[in-house]
Amino acid sequence: MSTVVLEARRLVKSFGRNQVLRGVDLSISSGDRYFLFGPNGAGKTTLVKLLTGLMKPDSGEVRLFGEPLEGEALAIRARIGFLSHEPYLYGELTAMENLDFFGQLYDVPNRAERSKALLKEVGLFARSHDRVATFSRGMKQRLGLARAILHEPDLVVLDEPYTGLDIRATATLERLIREKSAKGTAFLAITHDLAQGLEMATRAGILSGGRLVLENDSSGWDEFSERYLDVMGGGP
């Protein structure tokens, strides 16, 4: 039985006179692959920052794993993994050294064995002891994915993860998302790639004008696609 991993209630956020979010409600359960779409300026990045505790809302509440985010923010964030178009790796360190460093931050048990296993999963084991500065964009993103799931988080947030990916990195990303979600890990992903996102999503939403204007599951992808085109200005 799935459990609610993330819940947002009536989130409002403004910057000066610009109200970016206007009362967003969102719920994600274990095993969900929730993809969020919307035009530039819709508030997607701001929403992610609120949901992960990097920013506070003006009003509304975020609950992660049933607890208010503000209550035990550090402990709660330790159960979240994050991957964006910037993999946040140290170029002067090797792939193994990067994972070891982040493993120490998250107090990962048996981190050497865990790091080796992940490097094999993302197809980088042969480059374990090479400096990340020598890696291609796709290789860095695959290593960034390994970093994001190193501590076996219950929720993984992906911010434009497909940007600049090669075919192999995309295949690795999607395989691991499917495998982890089947075991109960929840995913929240932001992307502009409608076709690729809906191929992966179990649920999806459209954020426009600071509001969640539509949510649907795979039974309603045709309606979802039409509404998305309207929001993006490409409808009839």
C-alpha positions as CSV (number, residue, x, y, z in Angstrom):
1,M,0.0,0.0,0.0
2,S,1.4,3.4,-1.0
3,T,1.9,6.1,1.6
4,V,2.0,9.9,1.1
5,V,5.7,11.0,0.9
6,L,5.2,14.6,0.1
7,E,2.3,16.9,0.6
8,A,2.0,20.6,-0.1
9,R,-1.0,22.7,1.0
10,R,-1.9,26.1,-0.4
11,L,1.7,27.2,-1.0
12,V,2.0,30.9,-1.7
13,K,5.3,32.6,-2.6
14,S,6.0,36.2,-3.8
15,F,9.2,38.1,-4.6
16,G,8.4,41.7,-4.1
17,R,5.2,42.4,-6.0
18,N,5.5,39.4,-8.2
19,Q,3.4,36.5,-6.8
20,V,5.1,33.4,-8.2
21,L,3.0,30.7,-6.5
22,R,-0.7,31.3,-5.8
23,G,-1.9,28.5,-3.6
24,V,-0.4,25.2,-4.9
25,D,-1.7,21.9,-3.5
26,L,0.4,18.8,-4.4
27,S,0.5,15.2,-3.1
28,I,3.0,12.5,-4.1
29,S,3.0,8.9,-2.7
30,S,5.6,6.2,-2.5
31,G,6.3,4.7,-5.9
32,D,4.9,7.7,-7.8
33,R,6.7,9.1,-10.8
34,Y,5.3,12.5,-10.8
35,F,6.3,14.8,-13.7
36,L,5.7,18.5,-13.5
37,F,5.4,20.6,-16.7
38,G,5.0,24.3,-17.4
39,P,6.3,27.3,-19.3
40,N,9.3,29.3,-18.2
41,G,8.3,31.6,-15.3
42,A,5.5,29.3,-14.1
43,G,7.1,28.9,-10.7
44,K,8.5,25.3,-11.1
45,T,11.9,26.0,-9.7
46,T,10.5,28.0,-6.8
47,L,8.1,25.2,-6.0
48,V,11.0,22.7,-5.9
49,K,12.9,24.9,-3.5
50,L,9.9,25.2,-1.2
51,L,9.3,21.4,-1.3
52,T,12.9,20.6,-0.4
53,G,13.3,23.2,2.3
54,L,15.7,25.5,0.4
55,M,13.2,28.3,0.6
56,K,10.2,29.1,2.9
57,P,6.7,29.9,1.6
58,D,5.0,33.1,2.5
59,S,2.0,30.9,3.6
60,G,1.0,27.3,3.3
61,E,2.6,24.1,4.5
62,V,5.0,21.4,3.2
63,R,4.9,18.0,4.9
64,L,7.5,15.3,4.0
65,F,6.9,11.7,5.3
66,G,4.1,13.0,7.4
67,E,6.1,15.6,9.2
68,P,6.2,19.4,8.8
69,L,9.3,20.3,6.8
70,E,10.3,23.1,9.2
71,G,10.2,20.8,12.2
72,E,13.1,18.5,11.5
73,A,14.4,19.9,8.2
74,L,17.9,18.4,8.3
75,A,16.7,14.9,9.2
76,I,13.9,15.1,6.7
77,R,16.1,16.4,3.9
78,A,18.5,13.4,4.5
79,R,15.7,11.3,3.0
80,I,15.7,13.2,-0.2
81,G,17.9,12.9,-3.3
82,F,18.4,15.6,-5.8
83,L,19.6,15.7,-9.4
84,S,19.4,18.7,-11.7
85,H,21.0,19.6,-15.1
86,E,24.0,20.6,-13.0
87,P,25.3,17.4,-11.3
88,Y,27.1,19.2,-8.5
89,L,30.3,17.1,-8.5
90,Y,33.9,18.0,-7.7
91,G,35.9,17.9,-10.9
92,E,39.3,17.6,-9.2
93,L,38.1,14.4,-7.4
94,T,37.7,11.0,-9.0
95,A,34.3,9.3,-9.4
96,M,34.9,7.1,-6.4
97,E,36.2,10.0,-4.3
98,N,33.1,12.0,-5.1
99,L,30.8,9.2,-4.0
100,D,32.9,8.6,-0.9
101,F,32.7,12.3,0.0
102,F,28.9,12.5,-0.3
103,G,28.6,9.1,1.4
104,Q,30.4,10.5,4.5
105,L,28.0,13.5,4.5
106,Y,25.0,11.2,4.6
107,D,26.7,8.6,6.9
108,V,26.1,5.8,4.3
109,P,27.0,2.4,5.8
110,N,29.5,0.3,3.8
111,R,29.9,3.3,1.4
112,A,32.8,1.8,-0.5
113,E,30.8,-1.2,-1.5
114,R,27.7,0.9,-2.1
115,S,29.8,3.3,-4.3
116,K,31.2,0.5,-6.4
117,A,27.8,-1.1,-6.9
118,L,26.4,2.2,-8.1
119,L,29.3,2.9,-10.4
120,K,28.6,-0.4,-12.0
121,E,24.9,0.4,-12.3
122,V,25.5,3.7,-14.1
123,G,28.2,2.2,-16.3
124,L,31.2,4.1,-14.9
125,F,33.0,1.4,-12.9
126,A,35.9,1.4,-15.4
127,R,36.4,5.1,-14.8
128,S,36.1,4.9,-11.0
129,H,39.6,6.4,-10.4
130,D,39.5,9.0,-13.2
131,R,39.0,12.7,-12.3
132,V,35.5,13.9,-13.0
133,A,36.9,16.9,-14.9
134,T,37.8,14.5,-17.7
135,F,34.2,13.1,-18.0
136,S,31.7,14.0,-20.8
137,R,28.4,15.7,-20.0
138,G,26.5,12.4,-20.1
139,M,29.1,10.7,-17.8
140,K,28.8,13.5,-15.3
141,Q,25.1,13.2,-15.3
142,R,25.2,9.4,-14.7
143,L,27.6,10.0,-11.8
144,G,25.3,12.7,-10.5
145,L,22.5,10.2,-10.5
146,A,24.6,7.8,-8.5
147,R,25.3,10.6,-6.0
148,A,21.5,11.4,-5.8
149,I,20.6,7.8,-4.9
150,L,23.7,6.9,-2.9
151,H,22.0,7.2,0.5
152,E,18.9,5.3,-0.8
153,P,16.4,8.3,-0.4
154,D,12.7,7.8,-0.2
155,L,12.1,10.8,-2.5
156,V,14.2,11.9,-5.5
157,V,13.7,15.3,-7.0
158,L,14.9,15.7,-10.6
159,D,15.1,19.3,-12.0
160,E,15.4,19.2,-15.8
161,P,17.4,15.9,-15.7
162,Y,17.3,15.3,-19.5
163,T,19.2,18.5,-20.4
164,G,22.3,17.7,-22.4
165,L,22.0,13.9,-21.9
166,D,23.3,11.5,-24.4
167,I,21.4,8.3,-25.3
168,R,23.2,6.1,-22.8
169,A,22.8,8.5,-19.9
170,T,19.1,8.9,-20.7
171,A,18.6,5.1,-20.8
172,T,20.5,4.7,-17.5
173,L,18.4,7.5,-15.9
174,E,15.1,6.0,-17.0
175,R,16.0,2.4,-16.0
176,L,17.0,3.4,-12.5
177,I,13.9,5.5,-12.1
178,R,11.7,2.6,-13.0
179,E,13.6,0.1,-10.8
180,K,13.6,2.4,-7.8
181,S,10.0,3.4,-8.1
182,A,9.0,-0.2,-8.3
183,K,10.6,-0.6,-4.9
184,G,8.7,2.3,-3.5
185,T,10.9,5.3,-4.1
186,A,8.9,8.4,-5.1
187,F,10.1,10.7,-7.9
188,L,9.2,14.3,-8.6
189,A,10.6,15.5,-11.9
190,I,10.5,18.8,-13.7
191,T,11.0,18.8,-17.5
192,H,10.0,20.6,-20.7
193,D,10.2,17.3,-22.6
194,L,6.5,16.4,-22.8
195,A,6.8,13.1,-24.8
196,Q,9.7,11.8,-22.7
197,G,8.2,12.9,-19.5
198,L,4.8,11.3,-20.1
199,E,6.5,8.1,-21.2
200,M,8.0,7.8,-17.7
201,A,5.3,9.4,-15.6
202,T,2.6,7.6,-13.6
203,R,1.1,11.0,-12.7
204,A,1.7,14.5,-14.1
205,G,0.8,18.1,-13.5
206,I,0.9,21.4,-15.3
207,L,2.0,24.5,-13.4
208,S,0.9,27.8,-15.1
209,G,0.6,31.3,-13.7
210,G,1.6,30.0,-10.3
211,R,-1.2,27.5,-10.1
212,L,-1.5,23.8,-10.7
213,V,-4.0,24.0,-13.5
214,L,-4.3,20.2,-14.3
215,E,-3.3,16.9,-12.9
216,N,-3.7,13.5,-14.5
217,D,-2.5,9.9,-14.7
218,S,-1.7,7.8,-17.7
219,S,-5.4,7.2,-18.5
220,G,-5.7,10.9,-19.4
221,W,-2.5,11.7,-21.4
222,D,-4.4,12.8,-24.5
223,E,-6.3,15.5,-22.6
224,F,-3.1,16.4,-20.7
225,S,-1.1,16.9,-23.9
226,E,-3.8,19.1,-25.4
227,R,-4.0,21.3,-22.3
228,Y,-0.2,21.6,-22.2
229,L,-0.1,22.8,-25.8
230,D,-2.7,25.4,-24.9
231,V,-0.7,26.6,-21.9
232,M,2.4,26.8,-24.0
233,G,0.6,28.8,-26.7
234,G,0.6,26.0,-29.3
235,G,-3.0,25.0,-29.1
236,P,-5.7,25.8,-31.7
